[in-house]
Amino acid sequence: MFPFRVVNQAAVEQILDMSNVIEVVEQAYKLKATDQATLFPLIFHEFEQGKADMDIKSGHLTGANVFGLKLVSWFGENSAKNLPQLIGMVMVLDSRTGVPLGILSGEHITCMRTGAAGAIGAKYLARKDSKHLLMIGSGHQAPFQIMATLMVMEQIEKVTIYNPQSHERAVAFAQSIQNTLIDKFVSKYKGDPALYAKWAKRCEITFAATDNIEAAAREADVIITATPSRKPLVKQEWIKPGTHFSCIGADMEGKQEIDENLFAGARLFVDDVQQAVNVGETELPIKKGVITPQAIVAEIGDVLLGKVPGRTSDSDITIFDSTGIALQDLLTATHILREAEQKGLGSVVDL
Amino acid sequence: MFPFRVVNQAAVEQILDMSNVIEVVEQAYKLKATDQATLFPLIFHEFEQGKADMDIKSGHLTGANVFGLKLVSWFGENSAKNLPQLIGMVMVLDSRTGVPLGILSGEHITCMRTGAAGAIGAKYLARKDSKHLLMIGSGHQAPFQIMATLMVMEQIEKVTIYNPQSHERAVAFAQSIQNTLIDKFVSKYKGDPALYAKWAKRCEITFAATDNIEAAAREADVIITATPSRKPLVKQEWIKPGTHFSCIGADMEGKQEIDENLFAGARLFVDDVQQAVNVGETELPIKKGVITPQAIVAEIGDVLLGKVPGRTSDSDITIFDSTGIALQDLLTATHILREAEQKGLGSVVDL
């Protein structure tokens, strides 16, 4: 029998802060790029088409001596049952012995590491002088993308929000997002007044909703997409040279958020080649014959390590296709388990 | 946050008894045969060749409204660290909502459901008048195979044990197995004196070790193989008509316990066609060209349901290739969770 730590959602939220998660996710990408991490095949199962599915993402971080998995299920009709639609669990084990180390609530880990991923794409691929972020999608994930991007892109001074389904929701989002960022993310730094002030100040910028996606896209320096879309929301002809895309929404076959023609001539980076080709934003441009898999310049970890240049000029269009990989979850979870142990958070049970 | 039951190894051992597990595993096979169960692809990863690996088996039992997975890791060098070589966990979730129901220690579940599987193969495929069981392998799994088989095959009056690596261990095993069966399995029925007496009596038969595998195989009616062998231990020419094999050991590429030529002309049944072809005892006879996958008569569930005849004559050689499927684990785990809730066993934590 093994002592085994269970960390629930409240404890995960208490432990994680965005700047830490950005560091952890960068580390995960770097481990992958130095062959200190292996992704296992993705398992995806649809219980009922368009209504309920689950996936199991798993892998091994030799560089951190852990392996494990994240199981996430999505049940679209859960809201009517007073349950969250998305439920996730991360399981971490010691890769030197197979001994289980812990199980953690996975929703907040997923949100945080996904926000970090979009921002890391912008940090390493967008023009340093990028001033205008267009956030497409104003759902649960949008605040995570915005906060993380503001933290790593110091010149951003305006965030425009577009919701393809409801302008009203975009307006409400734009009105509340500053408070949301303070409450959800900046409040974590209360113990460190200088850091708190720094990040709070970073949120004092312009947030505006738009119902004119074309105008917003024409003006944007960085575009982050985080929607469940299955058709392109952004057209190629709107995009000025030098724009960066972090494509977050596409994580299963058939999903697409931006014009496949944008991929021709863009510098394309992914978190994992195989996942990107199978289920990412990269899937359809390949299937439609716009590009071949060889158009992928590299995995993002290679850019972080300086092995491959990201942007090569101010006029490059850069794309980061983030499908979400188990290594992000596992390394974030490992960080949480270490903190939880130090702080005495979570329950320790025998397995 | 969700209340979530953690059932450790001691509680699993307290709850499970072999006759119940045999019923549960039969039920799992039947659900699979009536399309009330889906296996997801098997994930296998070798940390270090021949020294450490792990697999994730997962699936969905619509018929029981659960889905989930079992993660089992094997670290050959753990004994030196005072840790078990095999460590497993089963995770069960509600397939109507995605809500996690529990996590359970997986080792004992695996041992019990594997024992049940071998016995179910014999129950449905061996000659009813089978008197002599040859158990090849005297490791951790052997007592589970023997107990379950004695429970379902009432005519068995002699068990011969062969250990391909050490006759001494076979001798020691044969000397202690009766007590082991009583302690480990029959003692579960202490609360029901009639049942206790019935199963205790079933263990009063002859147990003998042999170092002459040929003579034992020539005489056997039922042969169960549960070794990590990678070469055949049983030759075709030794086997008399009417013999039944339950092949348990082969669960990864390259493993083999019996002569591939036995497959030509045998009635071959499997737990899951794809797993059997990929990693089961069926793998090498196909790769060596002795049979094609079409030689598989059916999955065992079809026999249990009477959809496909098992043995068609007293002279058939029958083979059950049991690779071990997640559905066995998940349904056994679901049974445990139900019992644990009723009996107040395990810890309930928030996830």
Interface residues (C-beta under 8 A of the other chain):
Chain A: M1 F2 F4 V6 N8 Q9 A10 T38 F40 P41 I43 H45 F47 A52 M54 I56 S58 H60 F67 L69 L71 S73 W74 F75 N78 K81 L83 I87 M89 M91 L93 S95 R96 T97 G98 V99 P100 I103 S105 S347 V349 D350 L351
Chain B: M1 F2 F4 V6 N8 Q9 A10 T38 F40 P41 I43 H45 F47 A52 M54 I56 S58 H60 F67 L69 L71 S73 W74 F75 N78 K81 L83 I87 M89 M91 L93 S95 R96 T97 G98 V99 P100 I103 S105 S347 V349 D350 L351
